[in-house]
């Protein structure tokens, strides 16, 4: 499975970010947030805003996503996880195939 990785050192372009925001907003369904919240989470992960950072995984690629995961770093250890999975979404036409699980395990 092809996976693209984005973070502070490999940020999304503005077009890629818009595509990912639209994808997550659509395919998170009832678990979704407003676009602005999704944008803030992505910018936290890529350190476009002051943050601990994180990373984004998209399969197969951000121009035509089937699944995506956004992880934010908490800056903490021990008493709370160092990373938090904020968003995970799989295109509704590709659910039940284990794609999201593969992204989380990668």
NORPELIN-V604607 format. One line per field, one symbol per residue. ss: DSSP state (H for helix, E for strand, - for the rest). phi: phi as a letter, one per 40 degrees, with the letter a starting at -180 (. if undefined). A space follows every 10 residues. Layout:
ss->???
phi->???
This chain:
ss->---EEEE--E ---HHHHHHH HHHHHHH-HH H---HHHHHH HHHHH----- ---EEEEEE- -HHH--EEEE EEE------- --EEEEEEEE -HHH----HH HHHHH-
phi->.cbcbbadca cccccccccc dcccdcccfc ccbcdcccdc ccccccfcbc acgiabbbbc accacbaabb bbccgbagca dcbbccbaab ddcbcgbgcc cccccc
